[in-house]
């Protein structure tokens, strides 16, 4: 049976932990609103840009003069998997779900005989994947969005990916991240960045109206496709930030509740142990008095 001192020490320790988790919950909740607004505001722009590019690209798909980011290399043997996680932990299953899906995709691609290369965004993804797939990791970006996600950060990542594509290091690039749905729900999503894949509405919806472009569609796409990759990565970073804060707020709320229940159990155990010691001492006193 633990001593009263041990129980008091344990109760104080759990109380300190409860204060920390409660504070982290409040901080995450305050950051969540701003991150959620930013993610939801960016979605319409990214979707409209994707549809606009899709309508432009519809007539150029499969053409020899199509831009490289649209036509690709003509094969899909080498896949670049961009895994977007966070730099910090204590966010529930936020990072674990992304990494689990990324590992599943790596195994599936390798089983098909494809070559997999990895770029990580976030310290948690870098550290985890380097333990299992160190030779596959080409580059890692950390401290992204530490003071808020910015467009230059997304541009830096996109330019690195485009440069690797132009060097012929991969055929297809996909990014794995969490789409924010609510504070309690984040959906693991995989989005293809290279080559550009027009949305179904742009391919099948169609319109009979014919347009003349100046300059030609290929020239417009050559300028806009790199910008689209930047916008898509920027949107991914915003979605991830909102998902991280939502997951952290939920995890810290659960941790605070669990700490409260543990304190109640420890306090009950402390009171019972204390009462047992008092009863024992009374019995000893009474027994001594009877002996006299």
N, C-alpha and C positions, 0 to 999 in steps of 0.2 A: 504494500500500500504506500503511495507517495506521501511524503511528509507535507505538513501545512505550508512550509516554506517553499517547497517545490511547486505546489499548486498556486500559491500567490505569485510566484515568478512566472509561471505559465500564463496565468490570467493577465498579468501586466503585459506580457509579450504579445498575446493575442489582441489586447486592447490597442496596443501601439500599431499592430498590423491593420486593425480595423480603421483606425484614423487615417492611415496612409491610403488604403483602398477607397475610403469614402472621399478623400480629397482628390484622388485620381479620377473617380467617377464624376465629380463636379467639373473638373478641368476638361475631361473628354466631352461632357455634355455641352459645355460652353463652346468648345471648338467644333462640335458636330454640326450645329446649326449653320455656321458659316461655310463649312466644308460641303454640307448638303446643298445649300443654295448655289454654291459655285459649280458643283457637279451637274445639278439639274439645269442650270442656265447654259452650260456648255453643250448639252446634248442636242438641242435643236440646230445649233450652228454646224456641229459635226455631221449630223444626219442630213441636213440640207446640202452641205458641201459634197457628201458622198453621193447623194442622188444626182446632183448637178454633174459631177464627174462621170457618173454612170451613164447619163444620157449623152454626154460628149463622147465617151469611150465606146458606146454601143456599135458604132459604125467602123471602129478601128480594131476591134478584137480579132486577133488572128491575122492581121495585115502585117506584111514585112516591115513597113515603115512606122509601125506603132512604137511609141516610147518604150524604153526598156522596163520601166517601172510598171507598165501596163502589160506588155507582152511577156515579161519574164525572160528566162533563159531557154524556155522551151522544154524544160525537164524539172523534176522535183526530187532529185536524188539527195541533195544536201539541204537540210532544214535548219534554219536558225530559230531557236526557241528563246524568246525574251521573257524572262520570269520576273514579274513586278511584285515585290513584297515591301515590307517596311524596314526601317532601321532599328526600331525598338520592339520589344516583346510586350508581354502582359496585355495582349489584345485578343484573348480567347483563341478561337480556332481560325482567326484571320489568315495568318501565315501558313498554318498547317494545311488548310484546304487547298491553297494555291500550290504549295509544294507537292502535295499528294497528287494533284491532277497533272502537274508538270512531270513528275516521275512516271506516272502512268503513260503519258504521251511519249516520253523518251523510250520506255520499254517497247511500246507498240511500234514506234518508228524503227527502232533497231531490229525488231523482229521481222519487219518488212525488208530489211537489208539496206535501209537508208542511213546516211551519215547525219549525225546530230551535232550541232554546235549550240552553245548556250551563252547568252548575255544576261546578266542579272541586274536588277534595279532594287536596291535595298540591301542592307547588311545581313538580314536574316536569311534571305535567299542565297546570297553569296556564301555565307558560312555553311549552310546546310548542303547545298549542291556541291561545294568543293570537297566535302567529306566523301561523297559518293561518286561524283563525276568531275573530279578536278581537271582531268585532261581535256574535257569537253568545254570548259568555261574559257571563253575568249576575253571577256571584258566585264568589269563590274562597276556600277555607278552607286555611290553611297551619298548620304546627306542630301538626297533629292527632296525638296519640299520641306526642309527643316523649318524654314521661316515662312512657309506657305508656297504652294506650287506656283512656279512662274513659267511663262512662255519660253524665255531663254534656256531654261533647263530642258524642256521638251525638245527644243531646237537642237541643243547639243547632242542629246541622245539620238535624235532622228538623223542628224548629219553623220554620226558615227556609223549608223546602220546603212545609210545610203552609200557611204564611202566603201564599206565592206562589200556591198552588192556590186558596185562598179568595179571592184577588184576581182570579182568572180568567186568570192569566198562562200557563197550560198546561192541556192535557187529560190527558196521560199522562206519568208520570215513570218512568224506568228508570235503574238504576245499573249501571255496568260496573266489574268488579273481578276479582281473581284468587282463586279458591278453592284453598286449600292441600290438596295431596294428599301430597306428600313433599318432602324437601329439594331434589330434582332435578326435581320435576313440580309445576307450578301451572297451573290450568285457568282460562282467561278465561271469565267468567260474566256474563250480563246478567240482572238480576232486576227485575221490575216492582214498583214501590212504590205507585203511584197510577194508576188505582183498584185496590183490593185484588182480587187474583185468587185464588179459593179453589183449593187443590190438588185434583188429579183425584180423590184418594181421598175427599175430603169431598163431591164432587159425585156421583160415580158409585158409590162404595162403599155409601153409604146404610145406613140401618137403619129398621126398621119401628116402632121405639119412638118414641112421641110425648111431648114434654116441654112443660111449662108454665113460662114464664120470668117472673120478677118482679125488676126491671121488664121491659118488653117487649124483644124482640131488638134492635129499632132503637136503643133507649136504651143497651143494653149495648154494641152495636157502636160507637155514637158516642163512647163512652169508651175502648174498647179499640183501635179502628183507629188513632188517633194513637199510642198506646203501641206498637202492632205496628210502625209505621214506625220508631220509635226503636230497638226491639229489632233489626229487620232491619239498620238502618244500623250499630248497635253490632256485630252479627255480621259485617257486611262489613268493618268496620275491623279486627276481630280476624283475620279470614281474610287480609286484605291484609298485616297486620303479620307473621304467620307466613310468608306467601309471600315477602315481602321479605327476611326474615332467611334463609330457606332458599335463595333465589336468590343472595343476597349471599355466603353461605357457599360455595356451589358455585362462583360466579364467582371468588372470592378463592383458592379451592383450585386452580382451573385456572390462575389468574394466577401463583400461587406455583410451580406445576410448570413453567409456561412460562419463568419467570424462571430457574429452576434449569437448564433445558436451554440457555437462552441463555448463562448463565454458563459452562457446560461448553464450548459452542462458542467463546466469546470466549477462554476460557483456553487451549483447544487452538490457536486462531489466534495468541494471544500467544506461546505456547511455540514454535510454528513460526517466527514472525517473529523472535523472539529468537535461535533457533538459526541462522536465515539470516544475521542480523547477525554472530553469532560466527564462523560459517563464512567470511563475507566478510572479516572482520578477519584471520582466520588465513591466508587465501589471500594477502591483501595483505602480511602479515608474512613469509610464506614466499617470496613473489615478491621482496620487498625483499632478503631474505637471499641468495637465489640471484643477484640482480643484483650483490651485493657480491663 
